[in-house]
Amino acid sequence: MLFTILTCYTPSMDKLRSLEIFLATCDEGSFAAAARACNTDPSTVSKAINRLEAQLGLTLFQRSTRQLRITEAGKHYAETVRKMTRELSSCEEELKQLNDSPSGTLKINSAVCYGHLYLRPLLRSFCQQYPAIRLELDINDMHVDIIDNNIDIALRTGYVKDSRLVARRLSPMDFFTCVSPDYLKYHDVPRCPEDFQQHPWIGFRIKETQQLQPIFLPDEHGEYSLYELERSHITDDGETMAYMCEDGLGFAQLPHFLAKQGLDSGKLISLYPHFRLPQDESGVFAIYPKRDYLPAKVRVFIDFLNDALSRMQEGANHSWAEHWKPMIDFNEKRPPSNKA
């Protein structure tokens, strides 16, 4: 019976326990039989019925030494209680099915570049696989409280420091030092960090903090360090930065998901091997509120996203950037080629 699961709850649930005992007494016809059905003793059953009658101001059972007979008030009350328990059971079953079946509205928040370049191309396939799920997309680069805004899952880059949330790393965040092939037709290739003082640089301003993204450059041994360089151009939009770099306006350091299209198409060249920021906690994360039971719509979306990234050679601790051959490889004497 439904209320059996409530027997281990706090005293505030005594009314529900009393109703369970009341229905068992109606069905079994005696306190002793009801006690066996409810896994308790006859005195507990008697006390529960007495307490329920006192709360209602009604007599639910006529007692005698030989029999227990339900009153008309008791019959009417039993009908109401049974109807209530059926509705509650139905509601619980419906909610369980909603949690177990991938359906309903899935509200996703994503960083702009990742949403445009990685998430959007996957949505058609996801919707074909899970037609009962409706998508609601919130694409922006500002901090959003996903709990206050009822967001099911957020895709974010950087760091996650909120104890209310679960953060699953989808991939590290690997960076490339990029330039347009056309730019290099008319300019010398930088041979050391100091050479970049003679070249224009495209900077990225982080919207939330208004700070410029730091620049890391390698020495002759391939060891990356932070460098202060003047930015010739600045933008707060990652895709615009990539396009400006493709257009030959200067060098730019792009995260792997932002550099991918340009590198694949040949519109961008990676001057050096990829690098990762010193903090190991950084990366691309799927973030969702902590809860005992993860809704099926969120669970299947995370699985789908992980499978899609795996096909792109990305996982929690690696990305395809590790296999990309740069123009200048510190471990090789000759510049390798990315051409098939």
C-alpha positions in Angstrom: 0.0 0.0 0.0 1.1 3.6 -0.7 1.5 4.7 2.8 3.8 1.9 3.8 6.7 3.8 2.4 6.0 6.6 4.8 6.4 4.6 8.0 10.1 5.6 8.4 9.4 9.4 8.1 9.4 11.9 10.9 6.5 12.4 13.4 4.9 15.0 11.1 3.9 12.1 8.9 1.8 10.4 11.7 -1.5 11.4 10.0 -0.6 9.5 6.9 0.5 6.5 9.0 -2.8 6.7 10.8 -4.7 6.7 7.5 -2.8 3.6 6.4 -3.7 1.8 9.6 -7.4 3.0 9.3 -7.7 1.5 5.8 -6.0 -1.7 6.9 -8.5 -2.0 9.8 -11.4 -1.5 7.4 -10.1 -4.2 5.1 -9.0 -6.7 7.8 -12.0 -6.3 10.2 -10.0 -6.3 13.4 -7.1 -4.5 15.2 -5.1 -7.7 15.3 -5.4 -8.4 11.6 -4.7 -4.8 10.8 -1.6 -4.9 13.0 -0.2 -7.9 11.0 -0.9 -6.1 7.7 0.9 -3.0 8.9 3.7 -4.9 10.5 3.0 -3.5 14.0 1.1 -4.5 17.2 -2.6 -4.3 18.1 -2.1 -1.6 20.7 -0.4 0.7 18.1 -3.4 0.2 15.8 -5.8 1.0 18.6 -3.9 4.1 19.5 -3.8 5.3 15.9 -7.6 4.8 15.4 -8.3 6.6 18.7 -6.1 9.5 17.7 -7.7 9.7 14.3 -11.2 9.7 15.9 -10.2 12.4 18.3 -8.9 14.6 15.5 -12.1 14.1 13.5 -14.5 14.3 16.4 -16.2 11.1 15.0 -16.5 7.5 15.8 -15.1 5.4 13.0 -15.6 1.9 14.5 -18.1 0.5 17.0 -16.1 -1.8 19.3 -17.3 -4.8 21.3 -15.6 -7.8 22.9 -16.6 -9.9 19.9 -16.5 -7.7 16.8 -15.4 -4.4 15.3 -18.0 -2.7 13.1 -17.4 0.3 10.9 -19.8 3.2 11.3 -21.5 5.1 8.5 -19.2 8.0 9.1 -16.3 5.6 9.0 -17.5 4.2 5.6 -17.8 7.7 4.1 -14.4 8.6 5.5 -12.9 5.4 4.1 -14.2 6.2 0.6 -12.6 9.6 0.7 -9.3 8.3 2.0 -9.2 5.6 -0.7 -9.9 8.2 -3.4 -7.1 10.4 -2.0 -4.6 7.5 -1.9 -5.5 6.5 -5.5 -4.9 10.1 -6.7 -1.7 10.3 -4.8 -0.5 7.0 -6.2 -1.4 8.1 -9.7 0.4 11.4 -9.3 3.5 9.6 -8.0 3.5 7.1 -10.9 3.1 10.0 -13.4 6.0 11.8 -11.9 8.1 8.7 -11.9 7.3 8.1 -15.6 8.3 11.7 -16.4 11.6 11.2 -14.6 12.2 7.9 -16.3 11.1 8.8 -19.8 13.0 11.3 -21.9 10.3 13.9 -22.4 9.2 17.4 -21.6 11.0 20.8 -22.0 14.8 20.7 -21.7 16.1 24.2 -20.9 19.8 24.6 -21.9 22.1 27.5 -21.2 25.3 27.7 -23.2 28.3 30.0 -23.7 27.9 31.7 -27.0 30.8 30.3 -29.0 30.3 26.8 -27.7 26.6 27.0 -28.4 27.0 28.1 -31.9 30.0 25.9 -33.0 29.5 22.7 -31.0 26.0 22.5 -29.6 23.8 23.8 -32.5 25.1 21.3 -35.1 24.1 18.5 -32.8 20.5 19.6 -32.0 18.8 18.1 -35.1 20.2 14.6 -34.4 19.3 14.9 -30.7 15.7 15.9 -31.5 15.4 13.1 -34.0 16.5 10.6 -31.4 14.3 12.1 -28.6 11.2 13.6 -30.3 9.3 13.9 -27.0 11.9 16.4 -25.7 11.3 20.1 -26.5 14.3 22.4 -26.4 14.6 25.9 -24.9 18.0 27.5 -25.5 19.5 30.4 -23.6 22.8 31.5 -25.4 24.9 34.1 -23.6 28.3 34.6 -22.1 27.1 36.2 -18.8 26.9 34.3 -15.5 23.5 32.9 -15.0 22.1 31.3 -11.8 20.8 28.1 -13.3 18.8 27.2 -10.1 17.0 30.6 -9.9 16.4 30.5 -13.7 15.1 26.9 -13.7 17.8 25.8 -16.2 18.2 22.1 -16.6 21.7 22.1 -17.8 24.4 24.7 -18.7 27.4 24.3 -20.9 30.1 26.6 -19.6 33.9 27.2 -20.0 36.4 28.1 -17.3 35.8 27.1 -13.7 32.9 25.9 -11.6 32.8 26.9 -7.9 29.2 26.4 -6.7 28.5 23.6 -4.1 24.8 23.5 -5.3 25.8 22.3 -8.7 27.2 19.2 -10.3 29.9 19.9 -12.9 30.9 17.2 -15.4 33.9 18.1 -17.5 33.3 17.5 -21.2 36.8 18.4 -22.3 39.8 20.4 -21.3 40.2 23.9 -22.9 43.1 23.8 -25.3 44.4 27.0 -26.9 46.1 27.6 -30.3 48.1 30.6 -31.4 46.5 31.3 -34.7 47.2 33.4 -37.8 45.9 33.6 -41.3 48.0 32.1 -44.1 47.4 35.3 -46.1 49.0 37.3 -43.3 52.1 35.2 -43.4 52.5 35.9 -47.1 53.4 39.4 -46.3 55.0 39.2 -42.9 57.8 37.2 -41.3 57.1 34.3 -39.0 57.8 35.3 -35.3 60.7 33.2 -34.0 60.5 34.2 -30.4 58.0 35.9 -28.1 59.7 39.3 -28.5 59.1 39.2 -32.2 55.3 39.6 -31.5 56.0 43.2 -30.5 56.3 43.8 -34.3 52.9 42.1 -35.1 49.3 43.1 -34.5 47.4 41.1 -31.9 43.7 40.5 -31.6 42.6 40.6 -28.0 39.5 39.1 -26.3 37.7 41.0 -23.6 35.8 38.9 -21.1 32.3 40.3 -20.8 31.7 39.4 -17.2 34.9 40.8 -15.8 35.9 43.2 -18.6 39.4 41.9 -18.4 41.5 40.9 -21.4 42.3 37.3 -21.9 45.9 36.7 -21.0 48.5 35.7 -23.7 50.8 32.7 -23.2 53.8 32.2 -25.6 56.5 29.5 -25.7 60.2 29.9 -25.4 62.7 28.0 -27.7 62.1 24.8 -25.6 58.3 25.0 -25.9 57.7 26.1 -22.3 54.8 28.5 -22.2 54.8 31.7 -20.1 52.6 34.7 -19.6 53.5 37.7 -21.8 52.2 41.2 -21.8 51.5 42.3 -25.4 49.7 45.3 -26.7 46.4 44.4 -28.5 46.0 46.1 -31.8 42.3 45.1 -31.9 39.9 44.0 -29.1 36.5 42.3 -29.3 34.2 40.6 -26.7 32.9 38.1 -29.2 34.9 34.9 -29.7 33.6 34.2 -33.2 34.4 37.7 -34.3 37.9 37.3 -33.0 38.3 34.1 -35.1 37.0 35.8 -38.2 39.3 38.8 -37.7 42.2 36.4 -37.5 41.0 34.6 -40.6 40.8 38.1 -42.3 44.5 38.7 -41.6 44.2 41.4 -38.9 46.8 39.7 -36.7 47.5 36.9 -34.4 45.0 35.5 -31.9 44.9 32.8 -29.2 41.7 30.7 -29.7 40.3 27.9 -27.6 40.1 24.6 -29.6 36.4 24.7 -30.1 36.6 28.2 -31.6 39.7 27.4 -33.8 38.4 24.2 -35.2 36.5 25.4 -38.3 39.3 27.8 -39.3 42.0 25.1 -38.9 40.0 22.4 -40.7 39.3 24.7 -43.6 42.9 26.0 -43.8 41.8 29.6 -43.2 43.8 29.5 -40.0 47.3 28.2 -39.2 48.4 27.0 -35.7 51.8 28.6 -35.2 52.7 26.5 -32.2 51.5 23.3 -30.5 48.4 23.7 -28.4 48.6 24.7 -24.7 46.4 24.5 -21.6 46.1 27.0 -18.9 48.1 26.1 -15.8 44.9 25.5 -13.7 43.9 21.9 -14.1 40.3 22.6 -13.1 39.6 24.6 -16.3 37.7 23.2 -19.2 34.3 22.9 -20.8 31.6 21.7 -18.3 28.1 20.4 -18.3 26.5 21.9 -15.2 23.3 21.0 -13.5 21.7 21.2 -10.1 22.4 18.6 -7.5 19.4 16.3 -7.0 18.7 12.7 -5.8 17.2 11.7 -9.2 18.5 13.1 -12.4 15.6 13.6 -14.9 15.8 11.3 -17.9 15.8 14.3 -20.3 19.0 15.6 -18.7 20.6 12.2 -18.5 20.1 11.3 -22.1 21.3 14.8 -23.2 24.6 14.4 -21.3 25.1 10.9 -22.7 24.3 12.1 -26.2 26.7 15.0 -25.9 29.5 12.8 -24.5 29.0 10.3 -27.4 29.1 13.2 -30.0 32.3 14.6 -28.4 33.9 11.2 -28.3 33.5 10.9 -32.1 35.3 14.3 -32.3 38.2 12.8 -30.3 37.2 14.8 -27.2 36.7 13.6 -23.6 37.1 14.8 -20.0 40.9 14.9 -20.2 41.7 15.2 -23.8 40.8 16.9 -27.1 41.6 16.6 -30.8 44.0 19.5 -30.3 46.6 17.1 -28.9 47.0 15.6 -32.4 47.0 18.8 -34.4 50.4 19.5 -36.1 51.5 23.1 -35.8 53.6 25.2 -38.2 56.4 25.2 -35.7 56.9 21.9 -33.8 59.6 22.1 -31.1 60.1 18.3 -31.3 60.7 18.2 -35.1 63.3 19.8 -37.4 60.9 20.3 -40.3 57.5 22.0 -40.2 54.9 19.2 -40.5 51.9 19.4 -42.8 48.2 18.9 -41.8 47.3 18.0 -45.4 46.0 14.5 -46.0 
